[in-house]
Amino acid sequence: MIEGFLGIIDKMRIEVYPNEEYKESEAISTIFVQVNPESYTINHEVEFCEGQAMGASNQNLKFNKIKGEEVSFDFIFDSSGILPPAKIEDGKVEKIPLLDSLVDVLKPAIANPFEEAATIEEEITQFKDLLLGYNGDTHETRYLQLLWGAYELKCRLVSMNIEYKLFRRDGRPIRAKAICKFKGTQSYKEMQAEQNQQSPDVTHKKVVKQQDKFTLLAEQTYKQNSYYVDVAKANKLLSFRELETGQNLFFPPIK
């Protein structure tokens, strides 16, 4: 009620995580954008294997997979004093404190018109480092979660193009637009739970239990006992006669 009266709106936020588990306690940062996007584009794509018989005038499309959701956003960076600043908070933060929001709303109105605007170079670098940050331990870029209104997407950054639009007298930028494309991502565990696929033509992951036999696991997966050698090679097993309890085994799709 108070926030609506003061003209304070909820800002789109980007949560930054180190890995695919998305544990709230491990969140690195929460980015509150400077200006909510005017629009965004979501792309859904189905991939087919195309086959066409000789002499035929059309194709027989065989379903291959549904690709991850893709979404594009344009983010504005402006240090001219016209717009309230963006916010980057440590950890997971769902909302900017009311007092901070009020200061941000008033700040453009009380900016000194005779003071030269600060450059946005530092803000752009920090934004880019968080979204594209490389983890030397996992050899991965960051995992992200986009949140705005009812929209929510766990994703990775696919591309970022920065367009600089306004400059100070010394040539340093004070306004820019970052055009970002994100692609939805799911952990293997989430995909298995969602799809619940039991077919032998998809990859399965199994955790070895006590007394499990490798040949029986392969037979249960493929409904026949002739693929266990291929599975052993796929898992780089030197010996499949003695399995370790808790060991992860992958059963690749049958070609």
N, C-alpha and C positions, 0 to 999 in steps of 0.2 A: 504494500500500500504506500508506504513512505517512499520507497524506491521509485515507484511509478509516478508519484507526485513530483519528485525531484528530476525526473527524466533519465533515471539510471536504468540501463537495459542490460540483460544478461549477455555476456560476451561469449563467442565461440571459443572453445579451449582445445588444446592439443596436449594430451598426456604422453610423456616420454618414458619408455621402459627399457631395461637392458636386455630382456629376453622374451621369449614367446609365452612365458607363464603369466605375465601381466599381474604380478602380485602388487597390491596397493602399497605394501610396506617397502617395496623396492623401487617405487616410482622415482625417477631422477628429477623431473621437473614438470610443471604445468604451465603452458604458454596460453595467456589470454590475448587474443588478437587485438590490434589497435582499432580496427573497424570491422564489423561483421560483413561478410561477403554479400554483395547484391544478389548473386545467384551462384549456383553450382551445377555441374553436369555429372550425372551418374551413368556409367556404361556397363551393361550386362552383355556378355557374349557367350554363345554356344559354339563349340568347335566340333566340326564333323570331318570324317574321313571321306573324301570324295572318290567315288568309283563310277566309271562310265564304260558300259559295254561297247565293243567295236561296232560302229554303224548306228549306235543309239543317238537320239537327239537330246536326251536329258541325262541327268546323273542320279545315282542311287546314293543318298546321303546316309552314312552310318554314324550314329552318335559316338563321339569320342569323350568329351568332357565339357563341363560348364566352367568357364574361367572365373577367377576371382573378380569381385566387384571392383570397378575402377571409378574414381571420383576426382574431379579437378576443382580447385579453389584458387582464387586470386586474393593475395594478402597485401594490404596497403601498409607502407611504412612512411611516416611523415613527421618531421621534426620542426616544421614551420611554426608550430604553436596553434594552428587552427584546430587540430584534433587532439583528444586526450591520448596519453602515451599507452603503449602496450605494456603488459605485465608478464613477468616470468617469475614464478614462485618455485621454491624447492619442494620436492615431493608431490604428492597428490593433493590438489586443492580444488574444491568444487565451486567455490564462489569467492570473489574478491570481497574483503571486509567492507562494510557500508561506509566507514569513514574514508577509506582509501578511494572508494568509488566516487564519493562526494568531492574529494579533492581533485580527482581526475576530471570531473565534469566542470568544475570551476576554473581549472588551470588555464585553458585556452583564453578565457575571458580576462584573466589578470596577467597574461603574458606581456612582457615589455616589448612594445612595437619597435623600439630603437635598438634592441639587442640582436646581434646577428644569430641566426638560427644555428643550432648544433647540427653536425653531420649525422647521418643515419648509418654510417659505415659500421659502427660497433654493434648496433642492433641487428643489422643484416648478418654480420659475422656470427653473432651468438645464435640467431635463429637457424642459420645454415648448419652450424656445428651441432646443435641439438638434434635436428632432423636427420642429418647425414653422419652423425657421430659414429666413429668406427671403434668397436670394442676389440682390443687386441687379444683378450682371453678367448672370446667366442668366435673371433674373426667374422663378425657380423656388424651391419649397421643397426641403428636403433629400431625398436618396435614402438609404434605409435597408436594412440586411440583418439579419434576425432569425435568431439561431442558438441552438438549444437541443437538446442530444442529437443525434438524427438529423434534426431539423427545420431547414430552411433556406429562407428566402424573401427575395428581393429585392423591395422594396416601397416604397410611399409611405404616409404617415399620412393617413387619410381623416377621422378625427374623434377628439377627446379630450374626455372628460367627467370632471371631477375632483369627487369626493365627499369632503368633509371630515368626519371622524368623531370626533376627540378634540381637546380644547382645554385650554390653560393657563388659569389664573385671569384672565389679562388678555385672554382671548378669541383668542389666536393659536394656530393649529393645530399639533398635534404628531403627528397621524395622518391619512392620506388614502388614497384609492384612485383611481387614474387608469385609467379604462376607455377603452382605445384600440382603434380599428379600423384595420387596415392592408389595403391592396390591392396585389396582386402587380403588378410592372411588368417590362417587357422593352424593351431598346433595339430600334430598327428592324432593326439588323443581326442581332440574336439571333433575332428573329421570322422573318426571311427564311431564316436558316439552319435553324431548327427546322421551319418549315412547308414550305419549298421549293416554294412555290406558283408555278405558271406560268400560271394561268388569267387571262384578260383582265378578269375581274370583281373583281379585287383590285388594290390600289395597288402599283405597282412603282417602284423607285428605280434609276436607271441612271447610271453615271458615264461621261461622254463621253470616248471615246478618239480618238486622231488619225485623221483621215479619216472619222469617223462622220458620217452624214447624218441630219438630224432626221426627214425623212419615212420613211426606211428603218427607223429605230428605232421609230417609231410603228407601222409596218406589221408589224414583227417581233413587237411586243407584242400588237396587236389582231387580227393575221392578216388585215387589210385596210387600205387606204390612205386611208380617209375620215375619220380622227379626228385628224389631225395639227394642224388648226386649233384644235380644242378643247384639245389638250394644250398648244399654245403659249399659249393664254389662261390655262390653269391654272398655267403656270410664269411668267406675266407677261413673256413674251418679246416684245420689240419687233420682233425679226427672228430667224427661225430658220434663215436661210441660212448664217450664220457662227457656229458653235458653238466654245466655248473648251474645249480639252483639260482634263479634270479637273472640268468643270462637272457639277453634280448636276441631273438631270432627274427629275421625278415624273410617272408615267403613271397618272392616276386610273382607278377602275373605270368600266366602261361602264354607263350607266343604261339 
